[in-house]
Amino acid sequence: MIDFSAAQIAELTGGTLSAGTEPATRIDVATIATDSREVTPGGMYVAKAGEHADGHDFMAAAFGAGAVLALAERTVPSDDAGALFPAVIVADAVLAMGTLAAEVVRRIRAHSPLTVIGITGSAGKTTTKDLLGGILSPVGATVAPVGSYNGEVGVPLTVFRADEDTRFLIIEMGATKIGHIAYLSAMVQPDLGVVLCVGSAHAGEFGSIENIAAAKGELVEALSPMGRALLNFDDARVRAMAQRSGAPITFFSSADAAVDESGQNMLQARNVRTNAQGEPEFDLAFPGDAGEYKVHSKLLGLHHVANLLAAASAAHAVGVAPELIVASLNEQRAASRYRMERTDRSDGVTVVNDAYNANPESMRAALRTLAELGGSGARRTWAVLGEMLELGEDSVLEHDAVGRVAVRLNISRLLVVGTGARAMHVGAVMEGSWGNESMFLPDAEAAYEILSAELAPGDVVLFKSSNGAGLRFLGDRIALPTGNDPIKTSEPTLGERTAQP
């Protein structure tokens, strides 16, 4: 257990104690919560301004649930007489969380060996951290993020789950602007840095894909010469990050003809293919090992090869034997929801729900997987696609291009849901879609009516959109129909801010 007194928290964060707060009150960091509904007796509640609500408005609920201290940006009365809830008052509660997280990492390192592994990239972070956590957990006490906790709130919450016995701390790192990953790296001091890919997700916020590459590369810049950068050789922008790191480099690649131009180590997948279920298979060669190992993954889609290689590369870098790495990769299934999540209904319909995040690259990858599952026309394929958010000035062109890809892949039916995604339908029509092969629908309810009426045994249906478009809830409804329940279009996000790319 790692704990702090209220006085220590105030000293570390530059905060002050509200009137009546007992300085000796102690808090186990594992009890820290940013959502009043997740507070446990004896815990600390972080009151912050969220996307949809101000956490200070839920102070009474948090203390009613058993909180004994709050980390807040202003005092809050606890009764009509003017008494205050016990709190450490700081200028910025989120930054204060980061300060506490950095101190937790420092304490663990002072107590016992700890390896911190940072993972970033425009896509695949969550799957990679799930795979790596599955490999490392049998080797030593491992802490990995819940879901997609990858931002300035989620990373501290992940750190707070670690203690003096933690051997491996896996940190997923997202960003929406230059400097975010540098901030997270300064907080956790990663020993290994994994970079998966540079895509156009959130290009509207970054301004350009070059800025996205600059942001992702902050992770390798933060590594010490005693660390190691693990880079995707097949992404030219990631490969170029080797020049930005003072740490040794290990590349991973799924290109049979890849050449390690830097003379560094390479972990390589050879003879990459998918089986009849759309699951990736390949022969895996580790650096310095003359043998090859057969990987038969239970994940869905060829695009997961990079994630499998990244996890294997990180595990190999910390000394896990190749046999153990491969055995774990062959056993693991998707651990986080809405990432190529496959459900085979009893009537023969297959539902693939990949609607947690979306960008042009992941859209094309998901559509290719759908086409493969269709088996060259053996099964009818449906793509239910929603908006890709935060693409900036290229949004219309990128949506148009996805619609054209769906036609070129011979997807049987395309349902485009929501005004923001309409250009997909336009692109499909311009590419040669005719009749009802492509349909524009205003909302998820309209899509549900079409699907419930027309899906037939043997069909394969893919749901793909950005998180905010909400198609994952429609996917749930089609995968496990429970009657005429209204489609859920949003969920509480009071605790963690939206996962970052």
C-alpha positions as a printed Julia matrix, in Angstrom:
501×3 Matrix{Float64}:
   0.0     0.0     0.0
   1.2     3.51   -0.83
  -0.41    6.25    1.2
  -0.12    9.98    1.87
  -1.33   12.2     4.65
  -3.43   15.23    3.81
  -0.49   17.4     4.84
   1.87   15.52    2.52
  -0.54   15.85   -0.39
  -0.75   19.59    0.21
   3.03   19.9     0.38
   3.6    17.87   -2.81
   0.96   19.68   -4.83
   1.47   23.18   -3.5
  -2.05   23.1    -2.1
  -3.66   24.24    1.14
  -5.93   22.44    3.56
  -9.5    23.66    3.82
 -10.6    24.85    7.26
 -11.18   21.94    9.61
  -9.24   19.38    7.55
  -7.19   17.06    9.72
  -3.56   17.13    8.41
  -2.9    13.57    9.59
  -5.75   12.05    7.56
  -4.16    9.29    5.46
  -5.19    8.19    1.98
  -4.29    4.96    0.2
  -3.71    6.05   -3.4
  -5.58    2.97   -4.63
  -8.77    4.6    -3.27
  -8.46    7.81   -5.31
 -11.48    8.31   -7.57
 -12.56   11.02  -10.0
 -16.16    9.81  -10.13
 -18.3    10.16   -7.01
 -20.0     6.86   -7.88
 -16.66    5.05   -7.6
 -15.68    6.4    -4.19
 -15.0     3.77   -1.52
 -15.05    4.25    2.28
 -11.87    5.93    3.46
 -10.98    7.13   -0.04
 -10.14   10.45   -1.67
 -12.33   12.12   -4.24
 -10.83   14.32   -6.96
 -13.22   17.16   -7.82
 -12.48   18.56  -11.26
 -14.3    20.18  -14.11
 -15.17   17.42  -16.59
 -16.58   17.42  -20.1
 -20.17   17.12  -18.95
 -20.18   18.12  -15.28
 -18.25   19.9   -12.53
 -16.98   17.43   -9.97
 -17.41   19.94   -7.16
 -21.17   19.57   -7.57
 -20.83   15.93   -6.51
 -18.79   16.51   -3.38
 -21.69   15.64   -1.06
 -22.3    12.38   -2.93
 -18.62   11.47   -2.66
 -18.5    12.04    1.08
 -21.81   10.28    1.45
 -20.17    7.26   -0.16
 -17.36    7.33    2.41
 -14.72    9.76    1.15
 -12.63   11.28    3.93
 -10.7    13.79    1.82
 -11.06   15.62   -1.48
  -8.55   17.07   -3.92
 -10.37   20.12   -5.21
  -9.98   23.52   -6.86
 -12.25   25.37   -4.46
 -13.82   24.83   -1.05
 -17.34   23.39   -0.87
 -19.66   23.86    2.15
 -20.73   20.64    3.81
 -23.73   22.15    5.66
 -25.78   25.29    5.95
 -23.69   26.47    8.9
 -20.69   27.01    6.65
 -18.55   24.01    7.57
 -16.38   22.8     4.68
 -15.72   19.36    3.28
 -12.17   18.31    4.19
 -10.02   18.96    1.15
  -6.66   19.85   -0.28
  -7.27   22.94   -2.42
  -5.07   23.23   -5.51
  -4.98   25.41   -8.61
  -5.5    22.46  -10.98
  -6.74   19.1    -9.69
  -5.63   17.21  -12.8
  -2.07   18.52  -12.59
  -2.06   17.72   -8.88
  -3.02   14.13   -9.7
  -0.02   13.98  -12.02
   2.27   15.23   -9.26
   1.01   12.54   -6.88
   1.42    9.88   -9.58
   5.04   10.91  -10.17
   5.73   10.56   -6.46
   4.12    7.09   -6.44
   6.44    5.96   -9.25
   9.44    7.41   -7.39
   8.5     5.57   -4.19
   8.07    2.24   -5.96
  11.43    2.57   -7.71
  13.09    3.35   -4.37
  11.57    0.22   -2.85
  11.96   -2.45   -5.54
  12.67   -3.07   -9.25
  10.04   -1.54  -11.51
   9.84   -1.46  -15.3
   7.57    1.19  -16.78
   6.44    0.56  -20.36
   4.87    3.4   -22.31
   2.75    2.64  -25.38
   1.57    5.21  -27.91
   0.33    5.36  -31.5
  -2.68    6.55  -33.46
  -4.31    3.11  -33.24
  -3.81   -0.18  -31.44
  -2.68    1.12  -28.04
  -5.39   -0.56  -26.01
  -5.08   -3.93  -27.73
  -1.3    -3.83  -27.36
  -1.41   -3.02  -23.64
  -3.95   -5.81  -23.14
  -1.71   -8.31  -24.93
   1.39   -7.17  -23.07
  -0.41   -7.31  -19.74
  -1.45  -10.88  -20.54
   2.14  -11.88  -21.24
   3.69  -10.15  -18.23
   1.14  -10.93  -15.51
   2.37  -14.53  -14.96
   5.96  -13.25  -14.8
   5.51  -10.54  -12.17
   2.94   -8.26  -10.56
   1.61   -6.16  -13.46
  -0.57   -3.06  -13.56
  -2.12   -1.98  -16.87
  -4.77    0.63  -17.69
  -8.45   -0.1   -17.37
 -10.11    0.31  -20.76
  -8.49    3.24  -22.56
  -7.23    5.29  -19.63
  -4.5     7.07  -21.54
  -4.69   10.79  -20.79
  -3.77   13.23  -18.06
  -6.5    11.75  -15.84
  -6.3     8.1   -16.86
  -2.54    7.73  -16.49
  -2.48    8.84  -12.83
  -5.46    6.58  -12.1
  -3.46    3.69  -13.56
  -0.39    4.58  -11.49
  -2.49    4.76   -8.32
  -3.29    1.05   -8.69
   0.4     0.15   -8.37
   2.21   -0.6    -5.09
   5.67   -1.51   -3.83
   5.37   -5.03   -5.22
   4.5    -3.97   -8.77
   7.08   -5.3   -11.21
   5.64   -4.04  -14.5
   3.66   -0.82  -14.98
   2.11   -0.51  -18.44
   1.07    3.01  -19.42
  -1.05    3.78  -22.48
  -0.32    7.3   -23.72
  -2.66    9.39  -25.85
  -2.44   12.99  -26.93
  -4.49   15.73  -28.5
  -1.7    18.29  -28.82
   2.06   18.66  -28.79
   3.47   18.23  -25.29
   0.89   15.8   -23.89
   3.07   12.71  -24.19
   6.11   14.6   -22.93
   4.06   15.5   -19.86
   2.95   11.91  -19.28
   6.5    10.64  -19.83
   7.89   13.08  -17.27
   5.29   11.76  -14.85
   6.05    8.03  -15.16
   9.65    7.97  -16.47
   9.23    5.04  -18.93
  12.0     2.48  -19.32
  10.58    1.16  -22.59
   8.73    3.18  -25.22
   6.54    1.46  -27.82
   5.33    3.43  -30.84
   2.79    1.66  -33.05
   1.82    4.0   -35.88
   1.17    7.58  -36.94
  -2.25    8.09  -38.47
  -4.6    10.95  -39.18
  -6.77   10.57  -36.09
  -7.4    14.03  -34.58
  -5.53   15.71  -37.42
  -7.93   18.6   -36.97
  -6.6    19.23  -33.47
  -2.93   18.7   -34.31
  -3.03   20.62  -37.57
  -1.1    18.04  -39.61
   0.05   14.44  -39.59
   3.61   15.73  -39.16
   2.55   17.28  -35.85
   1.02   13.95  -34.82
   4.35   12.26  -35.53
   6.13   14.93  -33.51
   3.79   14.3   -30.58
   4.12   10.51  -30.65
   7.9    10.81  -30.84
   7.98   12.6   -27.5
   7.88    9.15  -25.92
  11.17    7.98  -27.45
  12.79   11.33  -26.66
  11.97   10.79  -22.99
  13.84    7.48  -22.75
  17.2     7.34  -21.04
  20.21    5.6   -22.66
  19.47    2.7   -20.29
  15.99    2.28  -21.77
  14.87    0.98  -25.15
  12.63    2.26  -27.94
  10.47   -0.33  -29.72
   9.41    1.03  -33.1
   7.19   -0.16  -35.94
   9.55   -0.43  -38.92
   6.63   -0.62  -41.36
   5.47    2.93  -40.58
   7.97    5.35  -42.12
   7.18    8.12  -39.63
   7.67    5.76  -36.69
  10.85    4.33  -38.2
  12.25    7.84  -38.43
  11.82    8.28  -34.67
  14.95    6.17  -34.18
  16.89    9.38  -34.82
  15.11   11.13  -31.96
  16.04    8.72  -29.18
  19.2     8.32  -27.17
  18.08    4.83  -26.21
  18.85    1.61  -28.11
  16.29    0.65  -30.77
  14.41   -2.56  -31.52
  12.25   -2.54  -34.63
   9.31   -4.83  -35.3
   8.01   -5.56  -38.8
   5.54   -7.68  -40.71
   7.16   -7.06  -44.1
   9.05  -10.12  -45.32
  11.52   -7.93  -47.22
  12.12   -5.42  -44.4
  15.71   -4.34  -44.04
  17.0    -2.98  -40.77
  18.67    0.11  -42.14
  19.99    1.22  -38.76
  21.78   -2.03  -37.98
  19.66   -2.49  -34.86
  17.66   -5.47  -33.68
  14.45   -6.5   -35.41
  11.56   -8.7   -34.35
   9.84   -9.95  -37.49
   6.62  -11.64  -38.59
   7.04  -13.77  -41.71
   4.48  -15.46  -43.93
   1.67  -13.3   -42.57
  -1.84  -14.45  -43.44
  -5.33  -14.84  -41.98
  -7.25  -18.06  -41.48
 -10.87  -18.73  -42.4
 -12.04  -16.98  -39.23
 -10.14  -13.8   -40.14
  -7.54  -14.4   -37.4
  -3.89  -13.49  -38.1
  -1.23  -16.17  -38.33
   2.51  -15.8   -38.95
   5.97  -17.12  -38.19
   7.69  -15.02  -35.53
  11.46  -14.49  -35.42
  13.03  -12.87  -32.36
  16.24  -10.82  -32.42
  19.26  -13.04  -31.89
  17.2   -16.23  -32.13
  17.7   -18.4   -35.22
  14.37  -20.19  -34.77
  10.83  -19.29  -35.76
   7.7   -19.61  -33.65
   4.16  -20.19  -34.94
   1.69  -17.5   -33.91
  -2.01  -18.33  -34.33
  -3.8   -15.37  -32.77
  -7.44  -15.38  -31.66
  -7.78  -11.67  -32.47
  -9.74  -10.6   -35.52
  -8.08   -8.83  -38.44
  -4.7    -8.63  -40.12
  -4.12   -5.16  -38.7
  -3.55   -6.74  -35.29
  -0.21   -8.16  -36.45
   1.52   -4.9   -35.53
  -0.07   -5.0   -32.06
   1.0    -8.61  -31.55
   4.55   -7.77  -32.62
   4.69   -4.71  -30.37
   3.6    -6.7   -27.33
   6.06   -9.48  -28.15
   8.84   -6.95  -28.63
   8.25   -5.31  -25.24
   8.0    -8.65  -23.45
  11.22   -9.83  -25.11
  12.95   -6.6   -24.07
  12.23   -7.31  -20.39
  13.54  -10.85  -20.65
  10.47  -13.05  -21.15
  11.34  -16.26  -23.01
  10.1   -16.5   -26.62
   8.19  -19.72  -25.86
   6.21  -18.0   -23.1
   5.52  -14.95  -25.26
   4.16  -17.01  -28.15
   2.1   -19.26  -25.89
   0.4   -16.18  -24.41
  -0.19  -14.53  -27.79
  -1.81  -17.71  -29.08
  -4.16  -17.9   -26.11
  -5.36  -14.33  -25.69
  -8.59  -12.92  -27.07
  -9.73   -9.3   -27.2
  -9.8    -8.09  -23.61
 -11.28   -4.58  -23.98
 -14.73   -3.96  -25.36
 -15.58   -2.63  -28.81
 -12.23   -3.56  -30.4
 -13.1    -5.96  -33.24
 -15.41   -7.64  -30.74
 -16.99  -10.64  -32.45
 -20.35  -12.15  -31.53
 -21.79  -15.14  -33.4
 -25.54  -15.08  -32.93
 -27.49  -18.31  -32.67
 -29.22  -17.54  -35.99
 -25.89  -17.5   -37.86
 -25.39  -13.73  -38.03
 -21.87  -12.59  -37.08
 -21.53   -9.15  -35.47
 -18.18   -7.35  -35.33
 -18.34   -4.34  -33.02
 -15.3    -2.1   -33.54
 -16.97    1.21  -32.73
 -14.86    2.52  -29.86
 -12.54    4.64  -32.0
 -12.19    5.32  -35.7
  -9.86    7.09  -38.09
  -9.3     6.6   -41.83
  -6.59    3.97  -41.31
  -8.56    1.86  -38.85
 -11.71    2.2   -40.99
  -9.91    0.71  -43.99
  -8.41   -2.05  -41.85
 -11.81   -2.98  -40.42
 -13.4    -3.0   -43.89
 -10.65   -5.29  -45.2
 -11.32   -7.68  -42.33
 -15.06   -7.58  -43.08
 -14.35   -8.41  -46.72
 -12.17  -11.35  -45.67
 -14.91  -12.66  -43.38
 -17.28  -12.48  -46.32
 -15.18  -15.13  -48.04
 -15.33  -13.71  -51.59
 -19.08  -13.54  -51.56
 -19.8   -16.68  -49.56
 -21.4   -14.51  -46.86
 -23.26  -11.22  -47.24
 -21.33   -8.35  -45.62
 -22.76   -5.23  -43.97
 -20.75   -2.17  -42.98
 -22.59    0.12  -40.55
 -20.38    3.18  -40.39
 -20.59    6.42  -38.46
 -18.61    9.62  -38.27
 -14.86    9.79  -37.74
 -14.51   12.79  -35.47
 -11.84   15.51  -35.3
 -10.37   15.07  -38.78
 -10.27   18.8   -39.42
 -10.45   20.29  -42.9
  -9.94   16.89  -44.56
 -13.01   15.37  -42.92
 -15.27   15.34  -46.01
 -12.54   13.93  -48.26
 -11.61   11.23  -45.74
 -15.23   10.14  -45.27
 -15.74   10.11  -49.03
 -12.65    7.91  -49.43
 -13.92    5.37  -46.89
 -17.18    5.0   -48.82
 -15.23    4.34  -52.01
 -13.08    1.72  -50.25
 -16.22   -0.11  -49.14
 -17.33   -0.37  -52.77
 -13.9    -1.5   -53.99
 -13.88   -4.24  -51.37
 -17.28   -5.44  -52.61
 -19.01   -4.93  -49.27
 -22.6    -6.05  -49.88
 -24.42   -3.33  -47.95
 -23.21    0.01  -46.59
 -25.29    1.84  -43.99
 -23.94    5.33  -43.29
 -25.33    6.7   -40.03
 -25.45   10.38  -39.08
 -25.05   13.67  -40.92
 -21.34   13.92  -40.14
 -20.66   10.68  -42.01
 -22.86   11.4   -45.05
 -19.84   11.86  -47.35
 -19.2     8.1   -47.05
 -22.51    7.45  -48.78
 -21.75   10.07  -51.42
 -18.36    8.49  -52.06
 -19.87    5.03  -52.39
 -22.45    6.25  -54.89
 -19.8     8.05  -56.91
 -17.67    4.9   -56.89
 -20.48    2.9   -58.44
 -22.78    1.73  -55.65
 -26.33    1.41  -56.94
 -29.8     0.69  -55.6
 -29.81    0.11  -51.87
 -26.21   -1.13  -51.7
 -25.42    2.13  -49.91
 -27.92    3.97  -47.74
 -27.68    7.15  -45.72
 -29.6     7.02  -42.45
 -30.12    9.94  -40.06
 -29.58    8.06  -36.82
 -28.98    4.72  -35.12
 -32.69    4.02  -34.71
 -33.19    4.14  -38.45
 -30.22    1.79  -38.93
 -31.69   -0.58  -36.36
 -34.96   -0.77  -38.27
 -33.13   -1.75  -41.48
 -30.9    -4.31  -39.77
 -33.62   -5.94  -37.71
 -35.74   -6.36  -40.83
 -33.1    -7.46  -43.32
 -30.26   -9.31  -41.57
 -30.3   -12.97  -42.52
 -28.49  -16.11  -41.33
 -24.91  -16.13  -42.53
 -24.59  -12.33  -42.75
 -21.59  -10.54  -41.26
 -22.16   -7.0   -39.97
 -19.46   -4.53  -38.9
 -20.1    -1.49  -36.7
 -17.4     1.18  -36.87
 -17.35    4.84  -35.8
 -15.67    7.21  -33.43
 -16.64    6.85  -29.8
 -18.78    9.96  -29.82
 -20.94    8.68  -32.66
 -22.27    5.96  -30.36
 -22.59    3.1   -32.86
 -21.13    0.66  -30.33
 -24.46    0.73  -28.54
 -26.27   -0.15  -31.77
 -23.77   -2.96  -32.21
 -24.63   -4.27  -28.75
 -28.32   -4.17  -29.58
 -27.86   -6.14  -32.79
 -25.41   -8.61  -31.24
 -27.63   -9.41  -28.27
 -31.16   -8.34  -29.15
 -33.33   -7.84  -26.07
 -36.51   -6.49  -27.56
 -37.47   -2.92  -28.26
 -35.18   -1.13  -25.79
 -34.29    2.36  -26.98
 -30.81    2.74  -28.38
 -28.37    4.23  -25.92
 -26.51    7.13  -27.47
 -24.27    8.31  -24.64
 -22.7     7.19  -21.4
 -21.39    8.99  -18.3
 -17.88   10.37  -18.64
 -17.62   12.22  -15.36
 -14.55   10.25  -14.32
 -12.15    9.78  -17.21
 -11.92   12.3   -20.02
 -12.37   10.99  -23.55
  -9.62    8.57  -24.52
  -7.01   10.26  -26.64
  -5.52    9.04  -29.93
